[in-house]
Amino acid sequence: MTVTGVFAQEKYQIDGFTSKDIRYCVQTELNLTKDEYGVYQAYYDVRKLREHGIVEKEKGRNRYKLTEFGVLFVKTFLTLDKYVIGPVISGLNAAVSKAKKNAADVVYNKVFDATLTL
């Protein structure tokens, strides 16, 4: 989901993004080390997104942009996550414990808010 959130950021909508951008955002948002989410994992994620038609590579550049289908996919995925998947998981978590918000909840809210600008 964090990879999907990269697309929602306004700066990447204008000029596109690289696999390095994805790697940096995922590492930062989820507090992962370079070993936990490295160059190859970011490249793999971009490759899979290209195969599914969500992103396309810009000609002559090492940058990617969302396709029309990609914009629809990101909006749909994040909306479903916010209104269906999120509440179900939240209810399960509440039944297990009444702990404070974890890092994933904070990232999720940032990503969803950013998609409203798409």
C-alpha positions as YAML, in Angstrom:
chain: A
units: angstrom
residues:
- id: 1
  name: MET
  ca: [0.00, 0.00, 0.00]
- id: 2
  name: THR
  ca: [2.87, 2.36, 0.68]
- id: 3
  name: VAL
  ca: [4.03, 1.96, -2.92]
- id: 4
  name: THR
  ca: [0.56, 2.96, -4.06]
- id: 5
  name: GLY
  ca: [0.77, 5.99, -1.79]
- id: 6
  name: VAL
  ca: [3.83, 7.26, -3.64]
- id: 7
  name: PHE
  ca: [1.64, 7.81, -6.69]
- id: 8
  name: ALA
  ca: [-0.74, 10.00, -4.73]
- id: 9
  name: GLN
  ca: [1.95, 12.52, -3.84]
- id: 10
  name: GLU
  ca: [1.58, 15.64, -5.94]
- id: 11
  name: LYS
  ca: [5.28, 16.02, -6.74]
- id: 12
  name: TYR
  ca: [5.32, 12.60, -8.43]
- id: 13
  name: GLN
  ca: [2.20, 13.32, -10.49]
- id: 14
  name: ILE
  ca: [3.88, 16.26, -12.20]
- id: 15
  name: ASP
  ca: [7.33, 14.90, -13.04]
- id: 16
  name: GLY
  ca: [6.84, 11.18, -12.52]
- id: 17
  name: PHE
  ca: [8.86, 8.99, -10.18]
- id: 18
  name: THR
  ca: [11.76, 6.56, -10.18]
- id: 19
  name: SER
  ca: [12.25, 3.27, -8.37]
- id: 20
  name: LYS
  ca: [14.61, 5.22, -6.11]
- id: 21
  name: ASP
  ca: [11.71, 7.49, -5.12]
- id: 22
  name: ILE
  ca: [9.61, 4.46, -4.26]
- id: 23
  name: ARG
  ca: [12.43, 2.93, -2.25]
- id: 24
  name: TYR
  ca: [12.99, 6.12, -0.28]
- id: 25
  name: CYS
  ca: [9.28, 6.61, 0.49]
- id: 26
  name: VAL
  ca: [8.74, 3.02, 1.59]
- id: 27
  name: GLN
  ca: [11.86, 3.02, 3.75]
- id: 28
  name: THR
  ca: [10.91, 6.34, 5.33]
- id: 29
  name: GLU
  ca: [7.21, 5.66, 5.91]
- id: 30
  name: LEU
  ca: [7.68, 2.13, 7.28]
- id: 31
  name: ASN
  ca: [11.01, 2.74, 9.03]
- id: 32
  name: LEU
  ca: [12.76, 0.01, 7.05]
- id: 33
  name: THR
  ca: [16.46, -0.36, 6.47]
- id: 34
  name: LYS
  ca: [18.10, -0.67, 3.06]
- id: 35
  name: ASP
  ca: [18.39, -4.40, 3.69]
- id: 36
  name: GLU
  ca: [14.69, -4.78, 4.47]
- id: 37
  name: TYR
  ca: [13.51, -2.88, 1.36]
- id: 38
  name: GLY
  ca: [16.29, -2.39, -1.12]
- id: 39
  name: VAL
  ca: [16.94, -1.55, -4.74]
- id: 40
  name: TYR
  ca: [15.83, -4.92, -6.08]
- id: 41
  name: GLN
  ca: [12.54, -4.92, -4.16]
- id: 42
  name: ALA
  ca: [11.70, -1.42, -5.45]
- id: 43
  name: TYR
  ca: [12.61, -2.42, -9.00]
- id: 44
  name: TYR
  ca: [10.48, -5.57, -8.67]
- id: 45
  name: ASP
  ca: [7.50, -3.48, -7.51]
- id: 46
  name: VAL
  ca: [7.85, -1.08, -10.46]
- id: 47
  name: ARG
  ca: [8.19, -3.97, -12.89]
- id: 48
  name: LYS
  ca: [5.01, -5.61, -11.59]
- id: 49
  name: LEU
  ca: [3.13, -2.30, -11.81]
- id: 50
  name: ARG
  ca: [4.27, -1.93, -15.44]
- id: 51
  name: GLU
  ca: [3.20, -5.48, -16.26]
- id: 52
  name: HIS
  ca: [-0.28, -4.75, -14.92]
- id: 53
  name: GLY
  ca: [-0.58, -1.46, -16.83]
- id: 54
  name: ILE
  ca: [-0.67, 0.75, -13.74]
- id: 55
  name: VAL
  ca: [2.46, 2.73, -14.62]
- id: 56
  name: GLU
  ca: [4.34, 3.38, -17.84]
- id: 57
  name: LYS
  ca: [7.91, 4.39, -18.46]
- id: 58
  name: GLU
  ca: [8.53, 7.79, -20.03]
- id: 59
  name: LYS
  ca: [10.38, 7.57, -23.32]
- id: 60
  name: GLY
  ca: [14.05, 8.51, -23.04]
- id: 61
  name: ARG
  ca: [13.91, 8.86, -19.26]
- id: 62
  name: ASN
  ca: [14.22, 6.57, -16.28]
- id: 63
  name: ARG
  ca: [10.95, 7.85, -14.83]
- id: 64
  name: TYR
  ca: [7.46, 6.40, -14.60]
- id: 65
  name: LYS
  ca: [3.97, 7.90, -14.57]
- id: 66
  name: LEU
  ca: [0.53, 6.52, -13.79]
- id: 67
  name: THR
  ca: [-1.56, 5.46, -16.74]
- id: 68
  name: GLU
  ca: [-5.26, 6.36, -16.89]
- id: 69
  name: PHE
  ca: [-5.96, 2.88, -15.58]
- id: 70
  name: GLY
  ca: [-3.34, 3.45, -12.88]
- id: 71
  name: VAL
  ca: [-5.11, 6.56, -11.59]
- id: 72
  name: LEU
  ca: [-8.38, 4.65, -11.45]
- id: 73
  name: PHE
  ca: [-6.67, 1.71, -9.74]
- id: 74
  name: VAL
  ca: [-5.02, 3.87, -7.08]
- id: 75
  name: LYS
  ca: [-8.24, 5.73, -6.28]
- id: 76
  name: THR
  ca: [-10.26, 2.51, -6.14]
- id: 77
  name: PHE
  ca: [-7.70, 0.63, -4.06]
- id: 78
  name: LEU
  ca: [-7.28, 3.40, -1.50]
- id: 79
  name: THR
  ca: [-11.02, 4.05, -1.27]
- id: 80
  name: LEU
  ca: [-11.72, 0.34, -0.71]
- id: 81
  name: ASP
  ca: [-8.96, 0.23, 1.84]
- id: 82
  name: LYS
  ca: [-10.33, 3.25, 3.72]
- id: 83
  name: TYR
  ca: [-14.00, 2.25, 3.74]
- id: 84
  name: VAL
  ca: [-13.95, -1.57, 3.63]
- id: 85
  name: ILE
  ca: [-10.62, -3.19, 4.43]
- id: 86
  name: GLY
  ca: [-9.52, -0.61, 7.00]
- id: 87
  name: PRO
  ca: [-12.65, -0.79, 9.16]
- id: 88
  name: VAL
  ca: [-12.64, -4.60, 9.11]
- id: 89
  name: ILE
  ca: [-9.01, -4.76, 10.18]
- id: 90
  name: SER
  ca: [-9.56, -1.99, 12.70]
- id: 91
  name: GLY
  ca: [-12.43, -3.92, 14.24]
- id: 92
  name: LEU
  ca: [-10.29, -7.04, 14.47]
- id: 93
  name: ASN
  ca: [-7.45, -5.08, 16.04]
- id: 94
  name: ALA
  ca: [-9.81, -3.44, 18.54]
- id: 95
  name: ALA
  ca: [-11.05, -6.86, 19.58]
- id: 96
  name: VAL
  ca: [-7.50, -8.02, 20.19]
- id: 97
  name: SER
  ca: [-6.17, -4.94, 21.98]
- id: 98
  name: LYS
  ca: [-6.83, -1.26, 22.59]
- id: 99
  name: ALA
  ca: [-3.28, -0.18, 21.66]
- id: 100
  name: LYS
  ca: [-2.28, 3.23, 20.26]
- id: 101
  name: LYS
  ca: [-2.20, 3.84, 16.52]
- id: 102
  name: ASN
  ca: [0.67, 2.03, 14.89]
- id: 103
  name: ALA
  ca: [2.91, 3.38, 12.13]
- id: 104
  name: ALA
  ca: [0.85, 1.66, 9.41]
- id: 105
  name: ASP
  ca: [-2.29, 3.59, 10.47]
- id: 106
  name: VAL
  ca: [-0.44, 6.89, 10.26]
- id: 107
  name: VAL
  ca: [0.96, 6.05, 6.80]
- id: 108
  name: TYR
  ca: [-2.44, 4.87, 5.63]
- id: 109
  name: ASN
  ca: [-4.13, 8.14, 6.61]
- id: 110
  name: LYS
  ca: [-1.42, 10.22, 4.90]
- id: 111
  name: VAL
  ca: [-1.76, 8.19, 1.70]
- id: 112
  name: PHE
  ca: [-5.54, 8.37, 1.60]
- id: 113
  name: ASP
  ca: [-5.56, 12.12, 2.20]
- id: 114
  name: ALA
  ca: [-3.05, 12.56, -0.62]
- id: 115
  name: THR
  ca: [-5.25, 10.62, -3.07]
- id: 116
  name: LEU
  ca: [-8.02, 13.14, -2.69]
- id: 117
  name: THR
  ca: [-5.86, 15.52, -4.76]
- id: 118
  name: LEU
  ca: [-5.56, 13.10, -7.71]
...
